[in-house]
Amino acid sequence: MTKNTSKQDINTISRLDLSKKLKQSNSSLLEPFLAFLAFALASCLLVACFVYLNYQTLIFHGFPWFKLSSAASSTADQRLGVLDESGDDRCDIYDGKWVWDDNYPLYQSSDCPFIDSGFRCLENGRPDSFYTKWRWQPKACNLPRFNGTKMLEKLRNRRIAFVGDSIGRNQWESMLCMLSSAVPNKDSVYEVNGNPITKHRGFLVFRFADYNCTVEYYRAPFLVAQGSAPRGAPKGVNMTLRLDLMDRTHRQWVDADVLVFNSGHWWSHNKTTNRGCYFQEGMEVSLEMDIATAFGKSIETLLNFVRGQVNTNKTQVYFRTYSPEHFRGGIWSNGGHCHHIKMPDFSSHPGKTEAHVEVLSRVLSKSPGVIEMMNVTPMTYTRQDGHTSLYHFGRGNETEPAGEDCSHWCLPGVPDSWNELLYARFLQ
């Protein structure tokens, strides 16, 4: 009996030991699974936060993998030669890519008093500043880093004038900020007639007193003259564009030492024929001429004027090409939007070419070397993230139309890169 009981006890103990071992085994298997599940949930939460915060918080506080990819890009860029003052025609500075750079932006909008309130996106409530961190990197060379002091020394006793539409104004204000960042006393930079930066018509001239130079903007969206319809014009003609005459502002900027032209955004049916504005040469008004032909004739007038009236031995002349819009789902007047776009387009450059650029290139090629074309259109196509969008409202510009602005650019931002390209060419 004792022997049998003893065997039974042993069997019972064995079963208990086996049960404990099984439980321990299950526990050892369950713990890694629970740990993996917790890690997966935490990762999903992290990704959700990353998306929700528009990437800003994690990136600007040092997310390691992003920093490494950025550093790798910088190391690769360092192997390229810097485009210097001797020039390198083998380097196409307009063929490249956008790379992340922690050293950008070149200035802060809050530190620059020379920005129209409509371009101050961060101060107007834009929640992310990711768009300020991209630098243009040509494939075959490095651009010289913008040096405001050096640029001002080059401009000493000289004039640089931006002539064109409000996108040209965008670039002009960018240049004011880039240059003034090198001037400790902002009071030494002032508008010569005392006009505020919010003035939207006519012209503005800012003097850098310590260098006796001026940085000027002339509003001339078509570059050619616009005026009343001539006597006897066909019915429906309210005004005309004189394709054979320069805008009247030319008397003020013709002697500048650096001229930067732009035009294109106003060469559309909405801005011309839909408003009863047609094209005139001499006393003849055409109702049939298409926009591209009219634009080409205006550029021919500009080219002839520069050849005949501008001293190109003294004056450097540039034409910055069309700056693409990025409206989605319509245009500014019917719900077009772009505020949700937070990243550049990293796909290959679009094959689409603006008709304005093709016309401009064809006309300027007739007289090589007279006006240099700055073809920023392809590089700017990819910067869908940099527009003022919802954030073009601020103190002083309450009269701006409702809706999103996917034409103009936040400052600091994309126009700074155009000026870096201009700086590289200007040094040469």
KADANOR-V637025 format. One record per pair of residues at least 24 apart in sequence whose C-alpha atoms are under 8 Angstrom apart, sorted by sequence separation. I is the first residue (numbers start at 1). J is the second residue. If there is no record, write none. Layout:
# KADANOR-V637025
((I;J) (I;J))
This chain:
# KADANOR-V637025
((223;247) (267;291) (386;410) (222;247) (353;378) (73;99) (105;132) (152;179) (220;247) (386;413) (104;132) (105;133) (151;179) (267;295) (350;378) (386;414) (70;99) (104;133) (220;249) (349;378) (70;100) (103;133) (104;134) (148;178) (149;179) (349;379) (70;101) (102;133) (104;135) (148;179) (218;249) (350;381) (383;414) (101;133) (148;180) (322;354) (349;381) (100;133) (101;134) (148;181) (149;182) (349;382) (100;134) (101;135) (148;182) (149;183) (322;356) (380;414) (99;134) (100;135) (218;253) (321;356) (322;357) (98;134) (99;135) (241;277) (243;279) (244;280) (321;357) (346;382) (98;135) (99;136) (238;275) (239;276) (240;277) (241;278) (242;279) (243;280) (244;281) (345;382) (98;136) (99;137) (238;276) (239;277) (240;278) (241;279) (242;280) (243;281) (244;282) (344;382) (345;383) (97;136) (98;137) (176;215) (237;276) (238;277) (239;278) (240;279) (241;280) (242;281) (344;383) (345;384) (96;136) (97;137) (223;263) (236;276) (237;277) (240;280) (242;282) (343;383) (344;384) (96;137) (97;138) (221;262) (222;263) (237;278) (343;384) (344;385) (96;138) (97;139) (221;263) (222;264) (342;384) (343;385) (376;418) (95;138) (96;139) (172;215) (221;264) (341;384) (342;385) (94;138) (95;139) (172;216) (221;265) (222;266) (341;385) (342;386) (93;138) (172;217) (221;266) (222;267) (240;285) (92;138) (93;139) (338;384) (339;385) (91;138) (92;139) (93;140) (338;385) (91;139) (92;140) (93;141) (169;217) (339;387) (91;140) (168;217) (338;387) (339;388) (90;140) (91;141) (93;143) (169;219) (339;389) (119;170) (234;285) (243;294) (338;389) (339;390) (233;285) (319;371) (321;373) (337;389) (162;215) (166;219) (230;283) (244;297) (317;370) (318;371) (319;372) (320;373) (321;374) (323;376) (324;377) (157;211) (158;212) (159;213) (160;214) (161;215) (162;216) (163;217) (164;218) (165;219) (243;297) (244;298) (317;371) (318;372) (319;373) (320;374) (321;375) (322;376) (323;377) (156;211) (157;212) (158;213) (159;214) (160;215) (161;216) (162;217) (163;218) (164;219) (165;220) (166;221) (243;298) (246;301) (254;309) (255;310) (316;371) (317;372) (318;373) (319;374) (320;375) (321;376) (322;377) (155;211) (156;212) (157;213) (158;214) (159;215) (160;216) (161;217) (162;218) (163;219) (164;220) (165;221) (245;301) (246;302) (254;310) (255;311) (259;315) (261;317) (318;374) (320;376) (321;377) (324;380) (325;381) (116;173) (156;213) (159;216) (161;218) (163;220) (164;221) (165;222) (244;301) (257;314) (258;315) (259;316) (260;317) (261;318) (262;319) (264;321) (265;322) (323;380) (324;381) (83;141) (115;173) (153;211) (155;213) (164;222) (243;301) (257;315) (258;316) (259;317) (260;318) (261;319) (262;320) (263;321) (264;322) (312;370) (323;381) (326;384) (81;140) (82;141) (83;142) (114;173) (115;174) (152;211) (164;223) (246;305) (256;315) (257;316) (258;317) (259;318) (260;319) (261;320) (262;321) (263;322) (325;384) (77;137) (80;140) (81;141) (82;142) (83;143) (84;144) (163;223) (255;315) (258;318) (260;320) (262;322) (80;141) (81;142) (82;143) (83;144) (152;213) (295;356) (299;360) (303;364) (80;142) (82;144) (114;176) (115;177) (114;177) (292;355) (296;359) (300;363) (307;370) (77;141) (78;142) (113;177) (292;356) (295;359) (296;360) (299;363) (300;364) (306;370) (77;142) (112;177) (299;364) (339;404) (337;403) (338;404) (292;359) (296;363) (303;370) (336;403) (337;404) (112;180) (303;371) (335;403) (336;404) (337;405) (338;406) (112;181) (335;404) (337;406) (107;177) (333;403) (107;178) (332;403) (56;128) (106;178) (332;404) (56;129) (332;405) (54;128) (56;130) (107;181) (224;298) (332;406) (55;130) (223;298) (222;298) (224;301) (224;302) (223;302) (327;406) (326;406) (327;407) (116;197) (117;198) (325;406) (326;407) (115;197) (116;198) (325;407) (114;197) (324;407) (323;407) (161;253) (264;356) (168;261) (168;262) (161;256) (167;262) (160;256) (163;259) (159;256) (160;257) (161;258) (162;259) (163;260) (164;261) (165;262) (158;256) (159;257) (160;258) (161;259) (162;260) (163;261) (164;262) (165;263) (158;257) (159;258) (160;259) (161;260) (162;261) (163;262) (164;263) (160;260) (162;262) (165;265) (165;266) (167;323) (198;396) (198;397) (131;342) (130;342) (131;343) (130;343) (174;411) (170;408) (174;412) (178;416) (170;409) (167;407) (167;408) (174;415) (175;416) (166;408) (167;409) (174;416) (171;415) (175;419) (170;415) (171;416) (174;419) (171;418) (171;419) (131;385) (131;386) (126;391) (125;391) (121;388) (124;391) (124;392) (119;388) (122;391) (124;393) (118;388) (121;391) (124;394) (120;391) (121;392) (119;391) (120;392) (151;423) (118;391) (119;392) (118;392) (120;394) (146;420) (117;392) (118;393) (145;420) (117;393) (118;394) (117;394) (143;420) (146;423) (117;395) (143;421) (117;396) (118;397) (94;374) (117;397) (132;412) (144;424) (94;375) (132;413) (136;417) (143;424) (94;376) (97;379) (131;413) (132;414) (135;417) (96;379) (94;378) (95;379) (94;379) (54;342) (119;408) (121;410) (119;409) (120;410) (121;411) (119;410) (120;411) (119;411) (115;411) (109;411) (109;412) (108;412) (107;412) (106;412) (105;412) (105;413) (93;421) (84;424) (83;424) (87;428) (85;427) (86;428) (84;427) (85;428) (84;428))
